[in-house]
Amino acid sequence: MPKFIIERELPGAGALPQQELKAISQKSCDVLRGLGPQVQWQQSYVTGDKIYCVYIAPSEELIREHAKQGGFPINSVSRVMSIIDPTTAE
């Protein structure tokens, strides 16, 4: 199943209180339940003004549908072609 990185511009994301991050996460999970098990959220990284999300899904279209239904910004979607880490150098 393809893996995608989603970039979401959200000014002040890094300063969002824990309660708001929890509410965003709950909304995302609610939408995912409605879309079915084919779309899976793995994790997200919150930076100063952006959130980078890692999803597994059969298509970019389903990633965009999740964003639409959840009311989440989506600035770019990139399919992961390979994964490397320090063990790749061995």
N, C-alpha and C positions, 0 to 999 in steps of 0.2 A: 504494500500500500504506500503511495507517495507521501512524503513528508513536506510540509510547507512552513516557511517563515513569513509571518505577517507583521508589517510595520504599521503602527497606528500612531499618528501624531495626536498628542493630547497635552496641550500646554499645562505645565504644573503637575504632571503625572507623578513625579518623584515626591511631591509634597502632599499627595492625597492621603487623608487619614485612613487608618486601618478599616474603619467602618465602611468607607466608600469603596475601598478595594474589595471588601467582602461582598458588598452589594453588587459590584460589577461582576465578580466571580459567580455569584448566585444566578444572576441574569444569564450569563454565558452558559452555565450548566443547565438552566431551564430550557434555553433554546436548543442546546445539544440533545437533550432528551427528546424533544419534538422532532429533531432531524433524524434520529435513530443512531444505531451504534456504528455506522460507517464513518462518522466524523468524530475524531477524538482530540481533545485538548490535552497536550502533554504538560506544558508550562508556559509561563510568560515572564519576561524580564522587564521591570519597570525602571526607566531612566528618568532624567530630569524632565523632558518634554515628550517622551515617546514610550510606547509599550511594544515590545517585540514578543510575539506569540509563536509557539511551535505547535502545529497541528498535524495530525495524520488524517488524510481524506482521499477518496478516490478521484476528486477533481477540484480545481480551483473554483469552479462554479459553486460547489457546496460551501466552500470557505466564505465566498462572497455572500451567499444566502444567509449563513450564520450571522455575519456582520449586519446585513440588512434587517433581519428579524430582531436582532439584539439592539439595534441602534448604535452600533459601535463604528467608530471611524476606521477606514481601511485605506491606507495610502499606497501600499504595495503588497503584492503576494509573490513570493519567489519559491519555486520548487527546489528542494534540496536534491542535488545530483549525487553528492558523495559526502561522507563524513570522515574527517581526519582528526587525529589527536596525537599526543606524544608517542603512542605505541606505533603509529604509522611510520615513524622514523626508524624503527628497529628493523 
